[in-house]
Amino acid sequence: MNKMGIVIREVYRKNVFSWAFVTMVLGPILMIGVIGLIGFFIGSSQEAESVGNIGIVGATQEIQTVLNQSDLGNEYTYYEAQKEAETALDEGTINGFITFDSVEAPISGKYYREKVGKDIDVNQIQLVLQAYQTQTSIENLGIDPAKIAEIEAQQVSFETINLNFSESGEVQADTANQDLKSVRTGLAYTVCFVVYMFIMIYIGIISQEIATEKGSRIMEIVLSSISATQHFFGKMIGIGLVILTQLAIYVVLFFVGRFIFNQMNFDLSFLSLPFSLSDMLSKAMNDLLLGGLFALIGILTYSSLAGFLGSLVSKVEDVNKVSAPLILLGVVGFYIGMYALASTNNAIVKIGSLVPFFTPFVMPFRVAAETVTSTEILLSIVITIVFMVICLWVSAMFYKSNVLVTSDKGLLATLKRSYQLLKSERKHD
């Protein structure tokens, strides 16, 4: 155990105390920040481009009053003739102009703009004029506006009720909480993204960690002091501690950022939610625990297979080739999870949630949508744990043969050679 501890410590120190680790930690934060800034600038740009100075040709006094009283952010300039508006548009005085074919119900017209001009949101002007037209028609027909308002206020509403049928035939009804459902779906998406991110990052790290020692021919010296199984699990535990360190850093940064925001009294009203997030998270604690379990199992499964694949290569340059199928499985699982975000009852989603490679990505969405039974959840946990243990066992078993086999004949030839060595070792044992 002392020798295994040395391997764990060295793997951990080499990966954590490096610029690559700093990049891995800052990468997701910078990515989220960049996406947020892009979204902010796009939203601000669209808001600025959707309003401007609009010319109005041939409008009645009533229409002019309605437009002036509307709070759309536009400025209106009124013209008697279209030629005047065209001249103003050419000179850049206005960003576009509207001409009316009819100023009585039904109101119709045309909007003229330059191709390279602002994208004014004319739909809002149409809605204002639609409301004016409706109001005018009501008055002309002699209908009491209060009665119309009363009718419009009578909206059809539905309440979603989830029914659970027990084996004995008893029915249990639960009112669907949309706020809670949103939080649970958000947790499922977070689990899916975290598993995907760590798989994409650490598959290469684990494979390269093993392939580097094997390619440098230092493995013969290392295995003279420690068993291959201890060395393998030492590598896995060391990388696992690196993953936990990265997660711990994110948790600390979250609480530090939260403390700073509270102390600085920033106006975060635009981020406020219509419900208490802490209350919702407490209600969704089962989802959080299950999501964490599935994420842990998924990362361990992919990590053990990455170690196995890394032990097959003879040169570090071949790591990307052997890890590509594993990365592809992760990508497929991620996209099935994104599909589950929209449709949790689809056959592909149901089947994918029970496939060990895809379960960590898909099952959290089914749990959040409550479209999976407790039996299926338990079955998926058992299947993924058993599959994870098999992957660890097979990887560790082949590792002690693979890690000393060097061949330029390709992946299959190396795997075949290591299998022959494994059979030979088992006969001698």
Secondary structure, DSSP 4 states (H G I P E B T S, - for coil): -HHHHHHHHHHHHHHHSSHHHHHHHHHHHHHHHHHHHHHHHHHHHHHHHT--EEEEES--HHHHHHHHHS-SS-EEEEESSHHHHHHHHHHTS-SEEEEEEESSSSPEEEEE--TTS----HHHHHHHHHHHHHHHHHHHTT--HHHHHHHHH-------EEEEE-TTS-EEEEE--HHHHHHHHHHHHHHHHHHHHHHHHHHHHHHHHHHHHHHTT-HHHHTTTS-HHHHHHHHHHHHHHHHHHHHHHHHHHHHHHHHHHHHHT---GGG--SS-HHHHHHHTHHHHHHHHHHHHHHHHHHHHHHHHHHTT-SSGGGHHHHHHHHHHHHHHHHHHHHHHHH-TTSHHHHHHTTSTTTHHHHHHHHHHHT-S-HHHHHHHHHHHHHHHHHHHHHHHHHHHHHTT---SS-HHHHHHHHHHHHHHHHHH-
